[in-house]
Amino acid sequence: MGDTPLLRFAQWYWPGRPPLADSCWVVATAARACAAQELLAALQGAGHGPLALLLLDEGGYEGPLPWVRMPALGAARILSRLKPRILLCLDDDPRARAAAAAASCPVAWVNGRAPELLSLGAVAVASEAVALRIGGGVVTGDPLSAWPAAPEAPADTRFCERFQAVRKAGRWVVYFAGTEPGEEALAYTTFLALSAGSGGLLALAPRDPGRHEEVYREAIKYHLTTVRQLRLMTSEVPSKTRVYYIESAEARHAMHGCADLIVAGGTLVGGAPLPPEPPVAGAAILAGPYPRNPLLAAAVDAEVVVSCAGVADLARVAGTWLADAAGRGRMAQALGRWVTSQPGARARFLAWFAEVSRGAA
């Protein structure tokens, strides 16, 4: 049974009861199955095994589960041979939908995002926003990633008092938080596009302290009045400041509570994955097309952070949000609720899946 080719042969030609009959069959691509190993281990540990994998693609799978490939056609036929107790769908794929439609057992979808799935089984969704958009589903949060405790929202209100003169002048504040190499130029481009209609303040915080001097020197070419946080001799930022340059981890965190809108760094250019770091609730967050932090990517999938297609789209969406204080407030609140609830998402999902599985008993 541990030999994969034998398992593949047996599913099609076993003369009697097939191996792994009455198992929970996980329907997923190889990449998704690898990313979900912690969740699958938790399901095994909670007594929902044995688990086996029905692969949707040709990608290489080297995980611990026995597996077969889903044929391009004939979902009903392979399910009649496998005799699953329940299907757990991790990917919304045409073949996954075909398997769900053909299944005679219960079907559970993880992080469902399409209203069509509601007619193809029980659907767990990552957020209230998704449930509202698709018209149903059970809100469990995203169970695929192990979340640390929710980060504390910025509590240093005194830090925000330094922007009083900027606020009295009727100017907005956009914060590019934790930028990576190549993103500062895009931050300035976006800020200048936004400033064409109304004046504002750009708060900029490179993620790597080792880049502070380099980024500051490069920014001089924009000829924008810039205040460096660590060199400000007074507590208040002058009203005519165009750029507030942040140079400490404490200020980088506190700034989340001072901005009208935050653009997440590590999302504007592609690159290597970043360490998982939960988004900080404080203001509405926009992201670029390449969220490299997996927990921020989960927030995008949960629709509590909006991902923009590029700089032009980012400037357009940011301009719309800056003109809609109520909409920004709703997004910030949705993000805050989601971030706070995420540490318990996997436990809620396991409890929900146990309920769905009872229909398979």
KOLTI-531697 format. One record per residue (C-alpha): x, y, z; residue number from 0. Coordinates in pm, 1 decimal, padded with zeros to 6 digits, always signed. Layout:
<vexlums>
     east    north       up pos
        X        Y        Z NUM
...
</vexlums>
This chain:
<vexlums>
     east    north       up pos
 +00000.0 +00000.0 +00000.0   0
 +00290.4 +00235.2 +00053.9   1
 +00396.5 +00193.6 -00309.7   2
 +00226.2 +00462.7 -00516.6   3
 +00226.8 +00281.5 -00856.5   4
 +00064.6 -00023.2 -00693.8   5
 -00198.8 +00201.6 -00539.9   6
 -00270.2 +00360.6 -00877.1   7
 -00306.2 +00016.4 -01039.5   8
 -00519.8 -00115.3 -00756.6   9
 -00775.2 +00165.1 -00774.0  10
 -00863.5 +00066.1 -01126.7  11
 -00825.3 -00312.6 -01121.9  12
 -00876.7 -00434.7 -00765.3  13
 -01132.8 -00714.8 -00802.4  14
 -01313.8 -00662.6 -00472.2  15
 -01308.5 -00392.1 -00210.3  16
 -01051.0 -00128.2 -00322.6  17
 -00766.2 -00014.8 -00098.4  18
 -00852.2 +00293.7 +00108.6  19
 -01226.6 +00253.6 +00057.0  20
 -01422.8 +00469.6 +00304.0  21
 -01131.7 +00711.9 +00326.5  22
 -01139.1 +01087.3 +00314.6  23
 -01013.8 +01171.5 -00033.7  24
 -00851.4 +01513.6 -00065.8  25
 -00904.9 +01675.4 -00406.6  26
 -00620.7 +01918.3 -00479.1  27
 -00328.9 +02016.9 -00698.3  28
 +00013.1 +01896.2 -00587.1  29
 +00113.6 +02249.4 -00484.0  30
 -00199.4 +02300.9 -00276.0  31
 -00162.7 +01960.9 -00110.6  32
 +00194.2 +02044.8 -00012.5  33
 +00088.0 +02385.1 +00122.5  34
 -00191.3 +02219.8 +00324.4  35
 +00022.0 +01954.3 +00494.2  36
 -00031.2 +02101.4 +00841.3  37
 -00409.1 +02103.8 +00795.8  38
 -00405.7 +01747.7 +00660.8  39
 -00195.8 +01632.9 +00956.0  40
 -00444.7 +01803.0 +01190.0  41
 -00730.6 +01617.3 +01019.7  42
 -00547.3 +01288.4 +01067.7  43
 -00479.7 +01374.5 +01430.1  44
 -00846.5 +01456.1 +01487.6  45
 -00950.7 +01110.5 +01368.0  46
 -01068.7 +01200.1 +01017.9  47
 -00830.9 +00960.3 +00844.1  48
 -00728.9 +00765.0 +00662.6  49
 -00660.8 +01036.7 +00405.9  50
 -00564.6 +00990.6 +00042.0  51
 -00505.4 +01238.9 -00236.7  52
 -00685.5 +01276.5 -00568.7  53
 -00442.5 +01490.0 -00769.3  54
 -00581.2 +01743.6 -01015.2  55
 -00258.6 +01811.8 -01205.2  56
 +00065.6 +01661.3 -01325.5  57
 +00274.0 +01834.0 -01058.9  58
 +00509.0 +01622.4 -00854.9  59
 +00372.1 +01524.2 -00514.6  60
 +00622.1 +01397.4 -00256.9  61
 +00408.1 +01417.2 +00055.4  62
 +00310.2 +01130.3 +00285.0  63
 -00036.6 +01057.9 +00145.6  64
 -00113.0 +00781.3 -00103.9  65
 -00247.2 +00934.8 -00423.8  66
 -00399.1 +00883.0 -00766.3  67
 -00442.8 +01130.4 -01051.3  68
 -00784.7 +01254.3 -01145.1  69
 -00852.5 +01161.0 -01508.7  70
 -00952.2 +01441.4 -01745.1  71
 -01286.6 +01268.9 -01792.4  72
 -01474.5 +01005.9 -01596.9  73
 -01504.4 +01153.9 -01248.1  74
 -01801.7 +00931.0 -01171.3  75
 -01608.8 +00622.7 -01278.6  76
 -01304.8 +00683.0 -01061.2  77
 -01521.4 +00771.1 -00760.1  78
 -01713.4 +00445.9 -00804.7  79
 -01380.4 +00263.8 -00781.5  80
 -01236.9 +00465.3 -00490.5  81
 -01558.3 +00459.9 -00283.2  82
 -01468.8 +00767.6 -00072.1  83
 -01633.7 +00831.0 +00262.4  84
 -01609.1 +01206.3 +00202.5  85
 -01440.1 +01440.8 -00045.2  86
 -01238.9 +01734.9 +00084.0  87
 -01180.5 +01985.8 -00197.9  88
 -00887.2 +02222.7 -00149.9  89
 -00889.8 +02366.1 -00504.6  90
 -01177.7 +02506.4 -00706.3  91
 -01101.1 +02343.8 -01041.4  92
 -01335.7 +02218.5 -01318.7  93
 -01235.7 +01859.6 -01240.4  94
 -01290.9 +01916.4 -00868.5  95
 -01637.9 +02049.4 -00948.0  96
 -01703.6 +01747.7 -01171.0  97
 -01599.5 +01512.7 -00890.0  98
 -01821.0 +01696.9 -00641.2  99
 -02117.8 +01679.5 -00878.3 100
 -02065.6 +01306.3 -00933.7 101
 -02004.5 +01216.5 -00569.1 102
 -02253.6 +01009.0 -00375.4 103
 -02076.6 +01097.9 -00048.8 104
 -02059.5 +01431.3 +00138.1 105
 -01835.4 +01699.3 -00013.7 106
 -01657.0 +01973.3 +00182.9 107
 -01489.0 +02276.7 +00023.9 108
 -01206.9 +02468.3 +00193.8 109
 -01191.9 +02846.5 +00148.2 110
 -01469.5 +02844.6 -00109.9 111
 -01496.6 +03167.4 -00309.9 112
 -01754.9 +03092.1 -00581.2 113
 -02134.4 +03087.2 -00534.0 114
 -02158.6 +02780.3 -00759.5 115
 -01989.8 +02570.4 -00491.4 116
 -02290.1 +02608.9 -00261.9 117
 -02478.6 +02358.6 -00478.2 118
 -02184.1 +02116.9 -00483.2 119
 -02138.7 +02047.2 -00113.4 120
 -02076.6 +02211.6 +00222.0 121
 -01860.7 +02523.9 +00190.0 122
 -01625.5 +02671.3 +00449.4 123
 -01530.4 +03031.3 +00371.8 124
 -01243.2 +03240.4 +00498.8 125
 -01430.4 +03556.9 +00594.8 126
 -01764.3 +03729.5 +00639.8 127
 -01685.4 +03928.6 +00324.9 128
 -01668.5 +03612.9 +00113.0 129
 -01984.7 +03468.9 +00269.7 130
 -02172.5 +03790.1 +00194.9 131
 -02051.3 +03805.7 -00165.6 132
 -02133.3 +03443.5 -00255.3 133
 -02454.9 +03432.5 -00051.4 134
 -02369.4 +03151.9 +00189.8 135
 -02108.4 +02923.7 +00338.4 136
 -01988.7 +02876.8 +00694.8 137
 -01729.1 +03128.5 +00813.5 138
 -01443.0 +02934.8 +00971.0 139
 -01151.4 +03157.4 +00872.3 140
 -00862.4 +03026.2 +00662.7 141
 -00743.0 +02693.8 +00809.4 142
 -00457.0 +02634.6 +00565.1 143
 -00196.2 +02849.0 +00740.7 144
 -00088.5 +02818.2 +01101.8 145
 -00141.8 +03164.9 +01249.7 146
 +00044.1 +03311.3 +01544.0 147
 -00141.8 +03520.1 +01795.1 148
 -00299.5 +03823.8 +01632.6 149
 -00059.2 +04120.2 +01634.8 150
 -00154.3 +04400.6 +01866.2 151
 -00307.2 +04702.5 +01701.0 152
 -00098.3 +05018.1 +01739.8 153
 -00166.2 +05162.5 +02084.2 154
 +00072.1 +05459.3 +02088.0 155
 -00174.0 +05738.1 +02006.5 156
 +00092.7 +05994.4 +02094.2 157
 +00284.2 +05893.7 +01783.9 158
 -00009.0 +06000.0 +01565.1 159
 -00026.4 +06338.9 +01737.4 160
 +00282.1 +06445.7 +01542.9 161
 +00064.8 +06467.4 +01229.7 162
 -00177.9 +06722.7 +01375.1 163
 -00051.7 +07005.7 +01153.7 164
 -00088.2 +06784.1 +00845.7 165
 -00443.0 +06695.2 +00946.5 166
 -00538.9 +07055.7 +01020.2 167
 -00428.2 +07140.2 +00667.2 168
 -00686.5 +06891.3 +00538.7 169
 -00434.4 +06648.4 +00396.8 170
 -00457.8 +06270.4 +00379.0 171
 -00184.9 +06023.2 +00480.1 172
 -00092.7 +05715.6 +00273.4 173
 +00153.7 +05472.2 +00428.0 174
 +00373.1 +05236.3 +00221.7 175
 +00470.3 +04990.2 +00493.7 176
 +00768.2 +04756.7 +00479.5 177
 +00880.0 +04820.2 +00122.5 178
 +01122.7 +04588.5 -00054.8 179
 +01392.2 +04674.0 -00313.5 180
 +01236.0 +04822.9 -00626.5 181
 +00914.9 +04925.5 -00452.1 182
 +01007.5 +05273.7 -00332.1 183
 +01005.3 +05412.2 -00688.0 184
 +00655.5 +05267.5 -00733.2 185
 +00549.2 +05425.0 -00403.1 186
 +00660.8 +05768.4 -00524.7 187
 +00492.2 +05715.0 -00862.8 188
 +00165.2 +05623.7 -00693.6 189
 +00190.3 +05913.7 -00447.7 190
 +00254.7 +06168.0 -00722.7 191
 -00044.4 +06036.0 -00917.8 192
 -00265.0 +06068.6 -00608.2 193
 -00131.9 +06416.6 -00531.4 194
 -00237.1 +06546.7 -00873.7 195
 -00591.3 +06587.9 -00743.8 196
 -00531.3 +06677.2 -00379.9 197
 -00234.5 +06714.7 -00149.5 198
 -00131.4 +06443.8 +00088.8 199
 +00154.4 +06298.8 +00290.2 200
 +00349.6 +05988.5 +00193.4 201
 +00477.2 +05784.2 +00488.5 202
 +00747.3 +05546.0 +00370.0 203
 +00910.5 +05264.4 +00567.7 204
 +01159.1 +05025.4 +00403.1 205
 +01149.9 +04684.1 +00569.4 206
 +01527.5 +04637.1 +00589.8 207
 +01703.5 +04889.3 +00819.6 208
 +02019.7 +04832.4 +00620.2 209
 +01858.8 +05007.9 +00322.9 210
 +01749.5 +05326.9 +00502.1 211
 +02036.7 +05546.8 +00384.7 212
 +02033.8 +05407.1 +00031.9 213
 +01660.2 +05461.9 -00011.6 214
 +01675.5 +05811.0 +00135.1 215
 +01955.8 +05918.3 -00097.2 216
 +01767.8 +05781.1 -00396.9 217
 +01452.0 +05967.5 -00290.7 218
 +01623.4 +06306.8 -00305.6 219
 +01573.7 +06314.3 -00682.6 220
 +01197.8 +06355.7 -00634.3 221
 +01250.7 +06701.1 -00477.6 222
 +00975.0 +06646.7 -00220.0 223
 +01000.2 +06801.9 +00125.3 224
 +01103.2 +06505.9 +00339.9 225
 +01122.5 +06465.6 +00717.1 226
 +01327.5 +06179.5 +00857.1 227
 +01167.1 +06033.9 +01167.4 228
 +01490.4 +05988.9 +01363.2 229
 +01614.6 +06338.7 +01279.7 230
 +01299.1 +06536.9 +01351.1 231
 +01395.9 +06786.7 +01620.5 232
 +01036.7 +06872.7 +01715.5 233
 +00749.2 +06643.0 +01798.2 234
 +00522.4 +06772.8 +01520.6 235
 +00560.4 +06711.3 +01148.8 236
 +00542.1 +07047.0 +00963.5 237
 +00223.0 +07091.4 +00762.3 238
 +00405.6 +07131.8 +00430.5 239
 +00592.0 +06801.4 +00462.3 240
 +00534.9 +06576.2 +00161.4 241
 +00722.0 +06263.0 +00275.1 242
 +00766.4 +06123.5 +00625.3 243
 +01052.4 +05873.5 +00623.6 244
 +01031.0 +05605.5 +00893.8 245
 +01350.4 +05451.4 +01029.2 246
 +01261.1 +05242.4 +01334.7 247
 +01062.4 +04923.1 +01389.3 248
 +00853.7 +05088.5 +01662.4 249
 +00750.9 +05373.5 +01434.3 250
 +00685.8 +05133.8 +01147.5 251
 +00430.2 +04954.0 +01365.6 252
 +00278.3 +05266.6 +01523.1 253
 +00224.7 +05429.0 +01182.7 254
 -00048.4 +05174.0 +01101.2 255
 -00277.0 +05360.5 +01338.8 256
 -00209.6 +05702.8 +01184.9 257
 -00268.7 +05652.4 +00812.9 258
 -00585.3 +05689.6 +00610.0 259
 -00472.3 +05409.1 +00383.4 260
 -00190.4 +05152.5 +00391.3 261
 -00016.3 +04993.1 +00094.8 262
 +00155.8 +04671.2 +00197.3 263
 +00520.4 +04636.4 +00102.2 264
 +00642.2 +04309.9 -00044.7 265
 +00350.2 +04310.8 -00288.2 266
 +00445.4 +04553.4 -00565.5 267
 +00725.6 +04354.8 -00731.8 268
 +00778.8 +03981.7 -00758.7 269
 +01050.3 +03803.1 -00566.4 270
 +01127.4 +03536.6 -00311.4 271
 +00863.5 +03460.1 -00047.9 272
 +00880.7 +03671.1 +00266.6 273
 +00852.8 +03536.5 +00621.3 274
 +00490.3 +03493.5 +00731.5 275
 +00374.2 +03803.7 +00914.9 276
 +00009.2 +03879.5 +00996.8 277
 -00119.3 +04211.3 +00862.4 278
 -00153.1 +04480.9 +01128.0 279
 -00508.2 +04603.1 +01171.4 280
 -00534.7 +04978.6 +01190.2 281
 -00642.7 +05112.1 +00853.3 282
 -00766.8 +04968.4 +00526.1 283
 -00487.9 +04790.4 +00336.3 284
 -00417.6 +04769.2 -00034.8 285
 -00169.7 +04527.9 -00189.5 286
 +00002.5 +04503.2 -00523.4 287
 -00020.6 +04201.2 -00755.4 288
 +00255.2 +03999.3 -00583.5 289
 +00179.5 +03939.7 -00214.3 290
 +00493.5 +03751.2 -00108.6 291
 +00400.0 +03723.1 +00260.1 292
 +00176.5 +03410.8 +00277.7 293
 -00040.2 +03549.5 +00557.6 294
 -00103.2 +03869.5 +00365.2 295
 -00187.2 +03655.9 +00059.5 296
 -00440.9 +03474.8 +00278.2 297
 -00594.5 +03812.7 +00369.6 298
 -00623.5 +03893.6 -00002.0 299
 -00798.6 +03560.5 -00064.6 300
 -01029.7 +03633.9 +00228.6 301
 -01117.5 +03966.0 +00060.6 302
 -01023.5 +04176.8 +00361.8 303
 -00722.5 +04318.9 +00174.3 304
 -00763.9 +04435.3 -00187.0 305
 -00497.8 +04336.5 -00439.9 306
 -00441.5 +04576.9 -00730.3 307
 -00317.8 +04475.9 -01075.0 308
 -00035.4 +04730.3 -01096.5 309
 +00066.5 +05086.3 -01016.9 310
 -00204.1 +05248.8 -01232.3 311
 -00471.3 +05031.3 -01072.3 312
 -00325.6 +05097.8 -00728.2 313
 -00343.9 +05473.6 -00781.2 314
 -00700.6 +05445.7 -00908.4 315
 -00822.7 +05229.2 -00618.8 316
 -00634.3 +05435.4 -00361.2 317
 -00788.4 +05754.9 -00498.1 318
 -01136.0 +05604.4 -00472.3 319
 -01077.4 +05492.4 -00115.9 320
 -00928.8 +05822.8 -00005.7 321
 -01255.1 +05985.4 -00114.1 322
 -01465.2 +05732.2 +00079.7 323
 -01392.7 +05747.9 +00451.2 324
 -01689.9 +05527.1 +00537.5 325
 -01579.9 +05256.4 +00294.0 326
 -01225.9 +05264.5 +00430.3 327
 -01361.3 +05230.8 +00780.7 328
 -01566.8 +04923.9 +00689.2 329
 -01266.5 +04756.9 +00527.1 330
 -01046.7 +04835.9 +00827.2 331
 -01305.4 +04687.9 +01063.7 332
 -01343.4 +04374.8 +00848.6 333
 -00966.9 +04328.6 +00844.3 334
 -00946.5 +04378.2 +01220.1 335
 -01215.7 +04118.1 +01289.7 336
 -01052.0 +03869.6 +01055.0 337
 -00699.5 +03911.4 +01192.6 338
 -00828.9 +03874.7 +01548.9 339
 -01022.1 +03557.8 +01466.0 340
 -00759.9 +03385.8 +01250.2 341
 -00562.4 +03214.3 +01531.4 342
 -00870.5 +02994.9 +01595.2 343
 -00951.7 +02926.4 +01229.8 344
 -00810.7 +02575.1 +01211.9 345
 -00992.9 +02459.8 +01524.7 346
 -01320.5 +02603.9 +01390.9 347
 -01264.8 +02431.5 +01058.2 348
 -01198.0 +02094.9 +01226.1 349
 -01518.2 +02126.3 +01429.3 350
 -01714.2 +02216.9 +01114.3 351
 -01559.9 +01930.8 +00917.6 352
 -01656.5 +01687.9 +01195.3 353
 -02018.6 +01800.6 +01153.8 354
 -02003.6 +01752.9 +00777.2 355
 -01835.3 +01412.2 +00819.8 356
 -02117.7 +01287.8 +01039.4 357
 -02331.3 +01290.9 +00729.1 358
 -02091.9 +01029.8 +00590.2 359
 -02135.7 +00791.7 +00882.2 360
</vexlums>
